[in-house]
Amino acid sequence: MTRLNLLLLLAVMASALYLVNVQYESRRLFSAMDKALSEARLLETENERMQVEKRAQATPLRVEKLARERLQMRAATPAITHYVSAGSTAGAVSAAPSEAVQP
């Protein structure tokens, strides 16, 4: 009978230690999951902020302003437009808009 009691005591102790280990591992994994979810929320917020910033940077008004200021570009006007006539040779360009071929 004492051997059976000793065997049952060892089984209960092993079961208790296993239960403690499982609970510890469960808490550790829950903490890691919570930390990962928090980081995911931060990354999602940063992604949304960057998408808004990207849309703000690509507005037509801003692009036009940068083209004028940094690249010294200007809008095309008929006075500075060169037209190529269909019958001319490959390198010939007419300088006058009056000679332009209308499609």
C-alpha positions in Angstrom: 0.0 0.0 0.0 2.8 2.4 0.8 4.4 1.8 -2.6 1.1 2.6 -4.3 0.8 5.8 -2.2 4.4 6.8 -3.0 3.8 6.1 -6.7 0.6 8.2 -6.7 2.4 11.0 -4.8 5.1 11.0 -7.5 2.4 11.1 -10.2 0.7 14.0 -8.5 4.0 15.9 -8.1 4.9 15.3 -11.8 1.5 16.4 -12.9 1.7 19.6 -10.7 5.1 20.4 -12.1 3.9 19.9 -15.6 0.9 22.1 -14.9 3.1 24.9 -13.6 5.3 24.6 -16.7 2.3 24.7 -19.1 0.9 27.7 -17.3 4.2 29.5 -17.5 4.6 28.8 -21.2 1.0 29.8 -21.8 1.6 33.2 -20.1 4.9 33.7 -22.0 3.2 33.0 -25.3 0.3 35.3 -24.5 2.7 38.1 -23.6 4.6 37.6 -26.9 1.3 37.5 -28.9 0.1 40.7 -27.2 3.4 42.4 -28.0 3.2 41.3 -31.6 -0.3 42.6 -31.9 0.7 45.9 -30.5 3.6 46.2 -32.9 1.3 45.2 -35.8 -1.1 48.1 -34.8 1.8 50.5 -34.7 3.0 49.4 -38.2 -0.5 49.7 -39.5 -0.8 53.2 -38.2 2.6 54.2 -39.7 1.6 52.7 -43.0 -1.7 54.7 -43.0 0.3 57.9 -42.2 2.8 57.2 -45.0 0.0 56.6 -47.5 -1.6 60.0 -46.5 1.8 61.6 -46.9 2.4 60.0 -50.2 -1.0 61.2 -51.5 -0.2 64.7 -50.2 3.2 64.7 -52.0 1.7 63.7 -55.3 -0.9 66.4 -55.7 -0.8 68.0 -59.2 -0.3 71.5 -57.7 2.8 70.4 -55.8 4.2 68.5 -58.7 3.8 71.6 -61.0 5.4 73.9 -58.3 8.4 71.6 -58.0 8.7 71.4 -61.8 8.8 75.1 -62.0 11.1 75.8 -59.1 13.6 72.9 -59.1 13.6 71.9 -62.7 13.0 75.3 -64.3 10.2 73.8 -66.4 7.5 75.9 -68.0 4.2 75.1 -69.6 4.2 74.5 -73.3 2.8 77.3 -75.4 2.3 77.6 -79.2 5.2 80.1 -79.3 7.7 77.5 -78.1 6.2 74.5 -79.7 7.9 72.9 -82.7 5.8 70.9 -85.1 7.1 68.1 -87.4 5.4 67.9 -90.7 4.5 64.4 -92.1 6.2 65.0 -95.5 9.6 66.3 -94.2 12.8 64.3 -93.8 13.6 62.6 -90.5 15.6 65.5 -89.0 13.7 68.5 -90.3 11.6 70.5 -87.8 9.5 73.5 -88.7 9.9 76.4 -86.3 6.8 78.3 -87.1 3.4 77.2 -85.8 1.7 78.4 -89.0 3.4 75.6 -90.9 2.0 72.9 -88.7 0.0 70.1 -90.1 -3.3 69.7 -88.5 -4.4 66.1 -87.9 
